[in-house]
Amino acid sequence: MSNQYIGTWRIIEMEQWDQDFIDLVVPGYIAFREDHLGEFQFGAVHGDLDYRLAPYQDTERLEFSWEGADEMDPVSGRGWAIIKEGQLQGRLSFHEGDESGFTAEKQG
């Protein structure tokens, strides 16, 4: 089965934060590599992630755990994503903190 999630996705919307915050340091993104690792950045938050593809309803979704930094403070959490109508849609949660839905579009 080919992994349609691989690549870099530009974050175009988040429930909790506006686009100015998402693009504060760099244009917000989430990226997945073939080795089941990846990374993301939005605002002052950067994380390295570890993902798996898991069965979900009548399809599959990508589930991940992550750790990184928010303005130099260590943070971690989990999340999931699914491709729907050509967009990556999912949720990202901070351990004991905020969570937000997000939408992203594949780059290149």
Biopython code that builds the backbone (N, CA, C, O; Angstrom):
import numpy as np
from Bio.PDB.StructureBuilder import StructureBuilder

atoms = [
    (1, "MET", "N", (0.847, -1.184, 0.000)),
    (1, "MET", "CA", (0.000, 0.000, 0.000)),
    (1, "MET", "C", (0.893, 1.248, 0.000)),
    (1, "MET", "O", (1.798, 1.368, 0.826)),
    (2, "SER", "N", (0.636, 2.158, -0.914)),
    (2, "SER", "CA", (1.442, 3.372, -0.951)),
    (2, "SER", "C", (0.979, 4.323, 0.144)),
    (2, "SER", "O", (-0.195, 4.361, 0.514)),
    (3, "ASN", "N", (1.926, 5.075, 0.641)),
    (3, "ASN", "CA", (1.632, 6.004, 1.736)),
    (3, "ASN", "C", (1.374, 7.386, 1.150)),
    (3, "ASN", "O", (2.314, 8.110, 0.821)),
    (4, "GLN", "N", (0.109, 7.750, 1.020)),
    (4, "GLN", "CA", (-0.269, 9.031, 0.417)),
    (4, "GLN", "C", (0.003, 10.225, 1.336)),
    (4, "GLN", "O", (-0.147, 11.372, 0.916)),
    (5, "TYR", "N", (0.401, 9.966, 2.584)),
    (5, "TYR", "CA", (0.672, 11.052, 3.533)),
    (5, "TYR", "C", (2.077, 11.635, 3.370)),
    (5, "TYR", "O", (2.334, 12.767, 3.779)),
    (6, "ILE", "N", (2.986, 10.857, 2.772)),
    (6, "ILE", "CA", (4.381, 11.290, 2.677)),
    (6, "ILE", "C", (4.495, 12.601, 1.909)),
    (6, "ILE", "O", (3.900, 12.779, 0.846)),
    (7, "GLY", "N", (5.281, 13.515, 2.481)),
    (7, "GLY", "CA", (5.493, 14.811, 1.866)),
    (7, "GLY", "C", (5.272, 15.924, 2.873)),
    (7, "GLY", "O", (5.053, 15.680, 4.059)),
    (8, "THR", "N", (5.334, 17.147, 2.377)),
    (8, "THR", "CA", (5.150, 18.329, 3.222)),
    (8, "THR", "C", (3.790, 18.941, 2.928)),
    (8, "THR", "O", (3.407, 19.129, 1.773)),
    (9, "TRP", "N", (3.082, 19.241, 3.986)),
    (9, "TRP", "CA", (1.737, 19.800, 3.909)),
    (9, "TRP", "C", (1.750, 21.186, 4.549)),
    (9, "TRP", "O", (2.233, 21.344, 5.670)),
    (10, "ARG", "N", (1.235, 22.170, 3.862)),
    (10, "ARG", "CA", (1.162, 23.555, 4.335)),
    (10, "ARG", "C", (-0.101, 23.717, 5.182)),
    (10, "ARG", "O", (-1.210, 23.480, 4.703)),
    (11, "ILE", "N", (0.072, 24.121, 6.441)),
    (11, "ILE", "CA", (-1.077, 24.326, 7.321)),
    (11, "ILE", "C", (-1.799, 25.607, 6.894)),
    (11, "ILE", "O", (-1.229, 26.697, 6.929)),
    (12, "ILE", "N", (-3.059, 25.453, 6.491)),
    (12, "ILE", "CA", (-3.824, 26.605, 6.006)),
    (12, "ILE", "C", (-4.898, 27.056, 6.994)),
    (12, "ILE", "O", (-5.495, 28.118, 6.823)),
    (13, "GLU", "N", (-5.142, 26.252, 8.021)),
    (13, "GLU", "CA", (-6.155, 26.636, 9.001)),
    (13, "GLU", "C", (-5.994, 25.823, 10.274)),
    (13, "GLU", "O", (-5.695, 24.630, 10.230)),
    (14, "MET", "N", (-6.198, 26.492, 11.423)),
    (14, "MET", "CA", (-6.240, 25.814, 12.720)),
    (14, "MET", "C", (-7.394, 26.412, 13.518)),
    (14, "MET", "O", (-7.679, 27.605, 13.421)),
    (15, "GLU", "N", (-8.053, 25.568, 14.308)),
    (15, "GLU", "CA", (-9.190, 26.044, 15.105)),
    (15, "GLU", "C", (-8.775, 27.082, 16.138)),
    (15, "GLU", "O", (-9.479, 28.070, 16.346)),
    (16, "GLN", "N", (-7.643, 26.863, 16.780)),
    (16, "GLN", "CA", (-7.265, 27.687, 17.928)),
    (16, "GLN", "C", (-6.417, 28.914, 17.596)),
    (16, "GLN", "O", (-6.325, 29.836, 18.406)),
    (17, "TRP", "N", (-5.801, 28.938, 16.423)),
    (17, "TRP", "CA", (-4.863, 30.015, 16.112)),
    (17, "TRP", "C", (-5.102, 30.539, 14.704)),
    (17, "TRP", "O", (-5.461, 29.780, 13.804)),
    (18, "ASP", "N", (-4.900, 31.847, 14.517)),
    (18, "ASP", "CA", (-5.100, 32.436, 13.196)),
    (18, "ASP", "C", (-3.854, 32.261, 12.333)),
    (18, "ASP", "O", (-2.806, 31.840, 12.822)),
    (19, "GLN", "N", (-3.973, 32.588, 11.045)),
    (19, "GLN", "CA", (-2.881, 32.355, 10.096)),
    (19, "GLN", "C", (-1.641, 33.173, 10.438)),
    (19, "GLN", "O", (-0.523, 32.709, 10.211)),
    (20, "ASP", "N", (-1.809, 34.373, 10.975)),
    (20, "ASP", "CA", (-0.637, 35.169, 11.370)),
    (20, "ASP", "C", (0.190, 34.437, 12.418)),
    (20, "ASP", "O", (1.420, 34.454, 12.361)),
    (21, "PHE", "N", (-0.475, 33.795, 13.375)),
    (21, "PHE", "CA", (0.258, 33.027, 14.376)),
    (21, "PHE", "C", (0.848, 31.767, 13.753)),
    (21, "PHE", "O", (2.010, 31.443, 13.995)),
    (22, "ILE", "N", (0.056, 31.056, 12.951)),
    (22, "ILE", "CA", (0.539, 29.821, 12.321)),
    (22, "ILE", "C", (1.851, 30.077, 11.581)),
    (22, "ILE", "O", (2.771, 29.261, 11.642)),
    (23, "ASP", "N", (1.937, 31.220, 10.876)),
    (23, "ASP", "CA", (3.104, 31.558, 10.049)),
    (23, "ASP", "C", (4.099, 32.482, 10.758)),
    (23, "ASP", "O", (4.912, 33.124, 10.094)),
    (24, "LEU", "N", (4.053, 32.561, 12.079)),
    (24, "LEU", "CA", (4.877, 33.493, 12.855)),
    (24, "LEU", "C", (6.377, 33.385, 12.552)),
    (24, "LEU", "O", (7.031, 34.406, 12.338)),
    (25, "VAL", "N", (6.922, 32.182, 12.532)),
    (25, "VAL", "CA", (8.365, 31.975, 12.335)),
    (25, "VAL", "C", (8.667, 31.532, 10.907)),
    (25, "VAL", "O", (9.551, 32.080, 10.248)),
    (26, "VAL", "N", (7.934, 30.549, 10.447)),
    (26, "VAL", "CA", (8.016, 30.051, 9.060)),
    (26, "VAL", "C", (6.581, 29.750, 8.634)),
    (26, "VAL", "O", (5.701, 29.639, 9.487)),
    (27, "PRO", "N", (6.328, 29.616, 7.338)),
    (27, "PRO", "CA", (4.981, 29.178, 6.936)),
    (27, "PRO", "C", (4.673, 27.833, 7.612)),
    (27, "PRO", "O", (5.440, 26.879, 7.479)),
    (28, "GLY", "N", (3.562, 27.765, 8.329)),
    (28, "GLY", "CA", (3.227, 26.560, 9.085)),
    (28, "GLY", "C", (3.159, 25.321, 8.203)),
    (28, "GLY", "O", (2.643, 25.379, 7.087)),
    (29, "TYR", "N", (3.681, 24.193, 8.700)),
    (29, "TYR", "CA", (3.695, 22.958, 7.914)),
    (29, "TYR", "C", (3.707, 21.744, 8.820)),
    (29, "TYR", "O", (4.009, 21.833, 10.010)),
    (30, "ILE", "N", (3.373, 20.614, 8.231)),
    (30, "ILE", "CA", (3.554, 19.314, 8.852)),
    (30, "ILE", "C", (4.085, 18.401, 7.749)),
    (30, "ILE", "O", (3.582, 18.427, 6.626)),
    (31, "ALA", "N", (5.096, 17.596, 8.065)),
    (31, "ALA", "CA", (5.752, 16.774, 7.040)),
    (31, "ALA", "C", (5.922, 15.348, 7.554)),
    (31, "ALA", "O", (6.211, 15.121, 8.729)),
    (32, "PHE", "N", (5.735, 14.396, 6.644)),
    (32, "PHE", "CA", (5.873, 12.977, 6.961)),
    (32, "PHE", "C", (6.859, 12.349, 5.986)),
    (32, "PHE", "O", (6.790, 12.573, 4.778)),
    (33, "ARG", "N", (7.794, 11.545, 6.542)),
    (33, "ARG", "CA", (8.788, 10.857, 5.716)),
    (33, "ARG", "C", (8.463, 9.362, 5.651)),
    (33, "ARG", "O", (7.636, 8.860, 6.412)),
    (34, "GLU", "N", (9.131, 8.662, 4.726)),
    (34, "GLU", "CA", (8.897, 7.223, 4.554)),
    (34, "GLU", "C", (9.311, 6.410, 5.766)),
    (34, "GLU", "O", (8.798, 5.308, 5.960)),
    (35, "ASP", "N", (10.228, 6.918, 6.594)),
    (35, "ASP", "CA", (10.719, 6.165, 7.756)),
    (35, "ASP", "C", (9.804, 6.280, 8.978)),
    (35, "ASP", "O", (10.209, 5.936, 10.089)),
    (36, "HIS", "N", (8.586, 6.755, 8.780)),
    (36, "HIS", "CA", (7.584, 6.910, 9.842)),
    (36, "HIS", "C", (7.955, 7.986, 10.857)),
    (36, "HIS", "O", (7.500, 7.964, 12.000)),
    (37, "LEU", "N", (8.778, 8.916, 10.426)),
    (37, "LEU", "CA", (9.114, 10.080, 11.237)),
    (37, "LEU", "C", (8.688, 11.326, 10.477)),
    (37, "LEU", "O", (8.370, 11.260, 9.290)),
    (38, "GLY", "N", (8.683, 12.446, 11.155)),
    (38, "GLY", "CA", (8.326, 13.700, 10.507)),
    (38, "GLY", "C", (8.507, 14.857, 11.461)),
    (38, "GLY", "O", (9.112, 14.716, 12.524)),
    (39, "GLU", "N", (7.977, 16.006, 11.070)),
    (39, "GLU", "CA", (8.082, 17.193, 11.907)),
    (39, "GLU", "C", (6.992, 18.176, 11.527)),
    (39, "GLU", "O", (6.351, 18.056, 10.483)),
    (40, "PHE", "N", (6.797, 19.155, 12.405)),
    (40, "PHE", "CA", (5.854, 20.230, 12.097)),
    (40, "PHE", "C", (6.338, 21.507, 12.766)),
    (40, "PHE", "O", (7.134, 21.482, 13.704)),
    (41, "GLN", "N", (5.834, 22.622, 12.256)),
    (41, "GLN", "CA", (6.059, 23.913, 12.893)),
    (41, "GLN", "C", (4.860, 24.801, 12.612)),
    (41, "GLN", "O", (4.386, 24.902, 11.481)),
    (42, "PHE", "N", (4.386, 25.435, 13.659)),
    (42, "PHE", "CA", (3.409, 26.519, 13.533)),
    (42, "PHE", "C", (3.656, 27.429, 14.724)),
    (42, "PHE", "O", (3.977, 26.962, 15.816)),
    (43, "GLY", "N", (3.503, 28.736, 14.509)),
    (43, "GLY", "CA", (3.806, 29.681, 15.579)),
    (43, "GLY", "C", (5.214, 29.462, 16.076)),
    (43, "GLY", "O", (6.144, 29.306, 15.284)),
    (44, "ALA", "N", (5.375, 29.450, 17.407)),
    (44, "ALA", "CA", (6.687, 29.203, 18.012)),
    (44, "ALA", "C", (6.827, 27.743, 18.434)),
    (44, "ALA", "O", (7.696, 27.409, 19.240)),
    (45, "VAL", "N", (5.981, 26.879, 17.895)),
    (45, "VAL", "CA", (5.974, 25.460, 18.255)),
    (45, "VAL", "C", (6.622, 24.643, 17.144)),
    (45, "VAL", "O", (6.236, 24.732, 15.979)),
    (46, "HIS", "N", (7.622, 23.839, 17.532)),
    (46, "HIS", "CA", (8.245, 22.906, 16.594)),
    (46, "HIS", "C", (8.230, 21.540, 17.245)),
    (46, "HIS", "O", (8.539, 21.405, 18.429)),
    (47, "GLY", "N", (7.870, 20.523, 16.470)),
    (47, "GLY", "CA", (7.853, 19.174, 17.016)),
    (47, "GLY", "C", (8.375, 18.151, 16.039)),
    (47, "GLY", "O", (8.225, 18.288, 14.825)),
    (48, "ASP", "N", (8.999, 17.108, 16.595)),
    (48, "ASP", "CA", (9.401, 15.931, 15.828)),
    (48, "ASP", "C", (8.378, 14.849, 16.126)),
    (48, "ASP", "O", (7.983, 14.658, 17.276)),
    (49, "LEU", "N", (7.953, 14.148, 15.097)),
    (49, "LEU", "CA", (6.893, 13.172, 15.319)),
    (49, "LEU", "C", (7.247, 11.783, 14.831)),
    (49, "LEU", "O", (8.134, 11.593, 13.999)),
    (50, "ASP", "N", (6.523, 10.820, 15.377)),
    (50, "ASP", "CA", (6.647, 9.405, 15.073)),
    (50, "ASP", "C", (5.224, 8.946, 14.743)),
    (50, "ASP", "O", (4.324, 9.088, 15.571)),
    (51, "TYR", "N", (5.011, 8.395, 13.539)),
    (51, "TYR", "CA", (3.644, 8.067, 13.154)),
    (51, "TYR", "C", (3.459, 6.612, 12.720)),
    (51, "TYR", "O", (4.414, 5.909, 12.390)),
    (52, "ARG", "N", (2.212, 6.197, 12.733)),
    (52, "ARG", "CA", (1.785, 4.894, 12.231)),
    (52, "ARG", "C", (0.491, 5.087, 11.452)),
    (52, "ARG", "O", (-0.292, 5.987, 11.755)),
    (53, "LEU", "N", (0.268, 4.251, 10.459)),
    (53, "LEU", "CA", (-1.015, 4.223, 9.769)),
    (53, "LEU", "C", (-1.882, 3.188, 10.484)),
    (53, "LEU", "O", (-1.433, 2.076, 10.758)),
    (54, "ALA", "N", (-3.121, 3.560, 10.782)),
    (54, "ALA", "CA", (-4.003, 2.692, 11.551)),
    (54, "ALA", "C", (-5.374, 2.612, 10.883)),
    (54, "ALA", "O", (-5.839, 3.594, 10.304)),
    (55, "PRO", "N", (-6.025, 1.450, 10.961)),
    (55, "PRO", "CA", (-7.380, 1.348, 10.423)),
    (55, "PRO", "C", (-8.297, 2.356, 11.116)),
    (55, "PRO", "O", (-8.183, 2.586, 12.320)),
    (56, "TYR", "N", (-9.200, 2.951, 10.349)),
    (56, "TYR", "CA", (-10.141, 3.918, 10.902)),
    (56, "TYR", "C", (-11.414, 3.890, 10.070)),
    (56, "TYR", "O", (-11.398, 4.219, 8.884)),
    (57, "GLN", "N", (-12.509, 3.496, 10.694)),
    (57, "GLN", "CA", (-13.786, 3.332, 10.004)),
    (57, "GLN", "C", (-13.572, 2.494, 8.742)),
    (57, "GLN", "O", (-13.088, 1.367, 8.846)),
    (58, "ASP", "N", (-13.910, 2.997, 7.569)),
    (58, "ASP", "CA", (-13.742, 2.178, 6.358)),
    (58, "ASP", "C", (-12.477, 2.541, 5.584)),
    (58, "ASP", "O", (-12.348, 2.209, 4.406)),
    (59, "THR", "N", (-11.546, 3.222, 6.248)),
    (59, "THR", "CA", (-10.308, 3.641, 5.578)),
    (59, "THR", "C", (-9.153, 3.505, 6.566)),
    (59, "THR", "O", (-9.154, 2.592, 7.392)),
    (60, "GLU", "N", (-8.180, 4.389, 6.494)),
    (60, "GLU", "CA", (-7.080, 4.420, 7.455)),
    (60, "GLU", "C", (-6.770, 5.863, 7.783)),
    (60, "GLU", "O", (-7.121, 6.774, 7.034)),
    (61, "ARG", "N", (-6.113, 6.063, 8.901)),
    (61, "ARG", "CA", (-5.652, 7.401, 9.239)),
    (61, "ARG", "C", (-4.245, 7.304, 9.796)),
    (61, "ARG", "O", (-3.785, 6.236, 10.202)),
    (62, "LEU", "N", (-3.581, 8.437, 9.805)),
    (62, "LEU", "CA", (-2.229, 8.537, 10.327)),
    (62, "LEU", "C", (-2.342, 9.004, 11.773)),
    (62, "LEU", "O", (-2.973, 10.026, 12.043)),
    (63, "GLU", "N", (-1.740, 8.272, 12.704)),
    (63, "GLU", "CA", (-1.737, 8.637, 14.115)),
    (63, "GLU", "C", (-0.298, 8.880, 14.534)),
    (63, "GLU", "O", (0.601, 8.140, 14.134)),
    (64, "PHE", "N", (-0.071, 9.925, 15.349)),
    (64, "PHE", "CA", (1.297, 10.260, 15.713)),
    (64, "PHE", "C", (1.425, 10.720, 17.155)),
    (64, "PHE", "O", (0.474, 11.203, 17.772)),
    (65, "SER", "N", (2.640, 10.552, 17.668)),
    (65, "SER", "CA", (3.033, 11.171, 18.927)),
    (65, "SER", "C", (4.150, 12.140, 18.563)),
    (65, "SER", "O", (4.819, 11.970, 17.543)),
    (66, "TRP", "N", (4.351, 13.155, 19.398)),
    (66, "TRP", "CA", (5.369, 14.140, 19.068)),
    (66, "TRP", "C", (5.986, 14.722, 20.334)),
    (66, "TRP", "O", (5.402, 14.673, 21.417)),
    (67, "GLU", "N", (7.188, 15.277, 20.162)),
    (67, "GLU", "CA", (7.826, 16.053, 21.221)),
    (67, "GLU", "C", (8.620, 17.161, 20.572)),
    (67, "GLU", "O", (9.110, 17.024, 19.452)),
    (68, "GLY", "N", (8.740, 18.271, 21.299)),
    (68, "GLY", "CA", (9.431, 19.417, 20.726)),
    (68, "GLY", "C", (9.495, 20.562, 21.712)),
    (68, "GLY", "O", (9.661, 20.354, 22.914)),
    (69, "ALA", "N", (9.360, 21.791, 21.189)),
    (69, "ALA", "CA", (9.489, 22.984, 22.021)),
    (69, "ALA", "C", (8.470, 24.028, 21.603)),
    (69, "ALA", "O", (8.107, 24.146, 20.433)),
    (70, "ASP", "N", (8.020, 24.779, 22.597)),
    (70, "ASP", "CA", (7.154, 25.933, 22.385)),
    (70, "ASP", "C", (7.871, 27.095, 23.053)),
    (70, "ASP", "O", (7.877, 27.200, 24.280)),
    (71, "GLU", "N", (8.481, 27.973, 22.249)),
    (71, "GLU", "CA", (9.285, 29.084, 22.776)),
    (71, "GLU", "C", (10.305, 28.590, 23.800)),
    (71, "GLU", "O", (10.416, 29.157, 24.888)),
    (72, "MET", "N", (11.042, 27.546, 23.463)),
    (72, "MET", "CA", (12.118, 26.986, 24.281)),
    (72, "MET", "C", (11.627, 26.074, 25.415)),
    (72, "MET", "O", (12.446, 25.404, 26.043)),
    (73, "ASP", "N", (10.330, 26.028, 25.693)),
    (73, "ASP", "CA", (9.815, 25.126, 26.726)),
    (73, "ASP", "C", (9.526, 23.773, 26.102)),
    (73, "ASP", "O", (8.919, 23.701, 25.033)),
    (74, "PRO", "N", (9.957, 22.686, 26.761)),
    (74, "PRO", "CA", (9.686, 21.366, 26.204)),
    (74, "PRO", "C", (8.185, 21.074, 26.227)),
    (74, "PRO", "O", (7.505, 21.344, 27.217)),
    (75, "VAL", "N", (7.680, 20.520, 25.126)),
    (75, "VAL", "CA", (6.273, 20.132, 25.015)),
    (75, "VAL", "C", (6.195, 18.804, 24.268)),
    (75, "VAL", "O", (7.130, 18.410, 23.572)),
    (76, "SER", "N", (5.072, 18.128, 24.426)),
    (76, "SER", "CA", (4.854, 16.861, 23.727)),
    (76, "SER", "C", (3.354, 16.667, 23.572)),
    (76, "SER", "O", (2.552, 17.416, 24.129)),
    (77, "GLY", "N", (2.997, 15.656, 22.809)),
    (77, "GLY", "CA", (1.584, 15.391, 22.625)),
    (77, "GLY", "C", (1.345, 14.300, 21.611)),
    (77, "GLY", "O", (2.201, 13.454, 21.354)),
    (78, "ARG", "N", (0.147, 14.345, 21.039)),
    (78, "ARG", "CA", (-0.260, 13.326, 20.073)),
    (78, "ARG", "C", (-1.182, 13.966, 19.056)),
    (78, "ARG", "O", (-1.560, 15.129, 19.195)),
    (79, "GLY", "N", (-1.539, 13.214, 18.046)),
    (79, "GLY", "CA", (-2.459, 13.731, 17.050)),
    (79, "GLY", "C", (-2.820, 12.675, 16.029)),
    (79, "GLY", "O", (-2.362, 11.534, 16.098)),
    (80, "TRP", "N", (-3.634, 13.068, 15.097)),
    (80, "TRP", "CA", (-4.036, 12.187, 14.006)),
    (80, "TRP", "C", (-4.362, 13.040, 12.792)),
    (80, "TRP", "O", (-4.592, 14.244, 12.905)),
    (81, "ALA", "N", (-4.378, 12.403, 11.636)),
    (81, "ALA", "CA", (-4.719, 13.096, 10.392)),
    (81, "ALA", "C", (-5.315, 12.101, 9.413)),
    (81, "ALA", "O", (-5.005, 10.910, 9.443)),
    (82, "ILE", "N", (-6.172, 12.612, 8.551)),
    (82, "ILE", "CA", (-6.791, 11.812, 7.504)),
    (82, "ILE", "C", (-6.860, 12.676, 6.244)),
    (82, "ILE", "O", (-7.028, 13.892, 6.336)),
    (83, "ILE", "N", (-6.733, 12.068, 5.092)),
    (83, "ILE", "CA", (-6.851, 12.826, 3.848)),
    (83, "ILE", "C", (-8.312, 12.767, 3.407)),
    (83, "ILE", "O", (-8.884, 11.695, 3.209)),
    (84, "LYS", "N", (-8.886, 13.944, 3.264)),
    (84, "LYS", "CA", (-10.292, 14.052, 2.882)),
    (84, "LYS", "C", (-10.416, 15.126, 1.808)),
    (84, "LYS", "O", (-10.026, 16.275, 2.018)),
    (85, "GLU", "N", (-10.959, 14.745, 0.661)),
    (85, "GLU", "CA", (-11.134, 15.662, -0.464)),
    (85, "GLU", "C", (-9.825, 16.371, -0.827)),
    (85, "GLU", "O", (-9.817, 17.564, -1.130)),
    (86, "GLY", "N", (-8.720, 15.620, -0.792)),
    (86, "GLY", "CA", (-7.418, 16.146, -1.187)),
    (86, "GLY", "C", (-6.706, 16.976, -0.141)),
    (86, "GLY", "O", (-5.584, 17.427, -0.372)),
    (87, "GLN", "N", (-7.334, 17.188, 1.007)),
    (87, "GLN", "CA", (-6.706, 17.964, 2.090)),
    (87, "GLN", "C", (-6.398, 17.045, 3.273)),
    (87, "GLN", "O", (-7.057, 16.027, 3.488)),
    (88, "LEU", "N", (-5.385, 17.437, 4.022)),
    (88, "LEU", "CA", (-5.040, 16.749, 5.252)),
    (88, "LEU", "C", (-5.827, 17.415, 6.374)),
    (88, "LEU", "O", (-5.681, 18.614, 6.612)),
    (89, "GLN", "N", (-6.654, 16.642, 7.058)),
    (89, "GLN", "CA", (-7.448, 17.183, 8.158)),
    (89, "GLN", "C", (-7.151, 16.362, 9.392)),
    (89, "GLN", "O", (-7.071, 15.136, 9.323)),
    (90, "GLY", "N", (-6.983, 17.035, 10.533)),
    (90, "GLY", "CA", (-6.671, 16.289, 11.742)),
    (90, "GLY", "C", (-6.742, 17.123, 12.996)),
    (90, "GLY", "O", (-7.253, 18.243, 12.995)),
    (91, "ARG", "N", (-6.209, 16.548, 14.085)),
    (91, "ARG", "CA", (-6.152, 17.218, 15.379)),
    (91, "ARG", "C", (-4.760, 17.034, 15.956)),
    (91, "ARG", "O", (-4.144, 15.978, 15.812)),
    (92, "LEU", "N", (-4.283, 18.069, 16.604)),
    (92, "LEU", "CA", (-2.999, 18.040, 17.289)),
    (92, "LEU", "C", (-3.253, 18.438, 18.739)),
    (92, "LEU", "O", (-3.878, 19.464, 19.008)),
    (93, "SER", "N", (-2.765, 17.621, 19.669)),
    (93, "SER", "CA", (-2.970, 17.870, 21.094)),
    (93, "SER", "C", (-1.637, 18.008, 21.808)),
    (93, "SER", "O", (-0.681, 17.288, 21.523)),
    (94, "PHE", "N", (-1.595, 18.954, 22.745)),
    (94, "PHE", "CA", (-0.463, 19.106, 23.649)),
    (94, "PHE", "C", (-0.758, 18.281, 24.892)),
    (94, "PHE", "O", (-1.885, 18.298, 25.387)),
    (95, "HIS", "N", (0.239, 17.554, 25.409)),
    (95, "HIS", "CA", (0.064, 16.814, 26.655)),
    (95, "HIS", "C", (-0.305, 17.804, 27.764)),
    (95, "HIS", "O", (0.427, 18.759, 28.021)),
    (96, "GLU", "N", (-1.430, 17.570, 28.407)),
    (96, "GLU", "CA", (-1.943, 18.423, 29.492)),
    (96, "GLU", "C", (-2.134, 19.868, 29.047)),
    (96, "GLU", "O", (-1.931, 20.789, 29.839)),
    (97, "GLY", "N", (-2.526, 20.082, 27.778)),
    (97, "GLY", "CA", (-2.671, 21.461, 27.304)),
    (97, "GLY", "C", (-3.674, 21.598, 26.169)),
    (97, "GLY", "O", (-4.638, 20.840, 26.065)),
    (98, "ASP", "N", (-3.417, 22.590, 25.320)),
    (98, "ASP", "CA", (-4.311, 22.917, 24.216)),
    (98, "ASP", "C", (-4.417, 21.786, 23.207)),
    (98, "ASP", "O", (-3.574, 20.890, 23.152)),
    (99, "GLU", "N", (-5.473, 21.852, 22.413)),
    (99, "GLU", "CA", (-5.591, 20.996, 21.237)),
    (99, "GLU", "C", (-6.303, 21.794, 20.166)),
    (99, "GLU", "O", (-7.066, 22.715, 20.459)),
    (100, "SER", "N", (-6.045, 21.429, 18.923)),
    (100, "SER", "CA", (-6.646, 22.162, 17.816)),
    (100, "SER", "C", (-6.798, 21.274, 16.603)),
    (100, "SER", "O", (-5.935, 20.447, 16.309)),
    (101, "GLY", "N", (-7.903, 21.451, 15.900)),
    (101, "GLY", "CA", (-8.044, 20.842, 14.598)),
    (101, "GLY", "C", (-7.188, 21.627, 13.613)),
    (101, "GLY", "O", (-6.892, 22.800, 13.839)),
    (102, "PHE", "N", (-6.793, 20.982, 12.524)),
    (102, "PHE", "CA", (-6.020, 21.678, 11.493)),
    (102, "PHE", "C", (-6.386, 21.153, 10.119)),
    (102, "PHE", "O", (-6.870, 20.031, 9.971)),
    (103, "THR", "N", (-6.148, 21.982, 9.122)),
    (103, "THR", "CA", (-6.301, 21.610, 7.718)),
    (103, "THR", "C", (-5.018, 22.010, 7.000)),
    (103, "THR", "O", (-4.477, 23.089, 7.243)),
    (104, "ALA", "N", (-4.530, 21.142, 6.116)),
    (104, "ALA", "CA", (-3.296, 21.427, 5.383)),
    (104, "ALA", "C", (-3.442, 20.963, 3.940)),
    (104, "ALA", "O", (-4.232, 20.072, 3.627)),
    (105, "GLU", "N", (-2.656, 21.597, 3.070)),
    (105, "GLU", "CA", (-2.646, 21.236, 1.652)),
    (105, "GLU", "C", (-1.257, 20.774, 1.261)),
    (105, "GLU", "O", (-0.262, 21.340, 1.714)),
    (106, "LYS", "N", (-1.180, 19.750, 0.425)),
    (106, "LYS", "CA", (0.101, 19.177, -0.002)),
    (106, "LYS", "C", (0.881, 20.197, -0.827)),
    (106, "LYS", "O", (0.322, 20.897, -1.671)),
    (107, "GLN", "N", (2.178, 20.262, -0.563)),
    (107, "GLN", "CA", (3.064, 21.181, -1.290)),
    (107, "GLN", "C", (3.732, 20.449, -2.445)),
    (107, "GLN", "O", (4.097, 19.280, -2.324)),
    (108, "GLY", "N", (3.887, 21.141, -3.558)),
    (108, "GLY", "CA", (4.608, 20.621, -4.703)),
    (108, "GLY", "C", (4.013, 19.371, -5.227)),
    (108, "GLY", "O", (4.516, 18.808, -6.199)),
]
sb = StructureBuilder()
sb.init_structure("model")
sb.init_model(0)
sb.init_chain("A")
sb.init_seg("    ")
for serial, (resi, resn, name, xyz) in enumerate(atoms, 1):
    if name == "N":
        sb.init_residue(resn, " ", resi, " ")
    sb.init_atom(name, np.array(xyz, "f"), 0.0, 1.0, " ", f" {name:<3s}", serial, name[0])
structure = sb.get_structure()
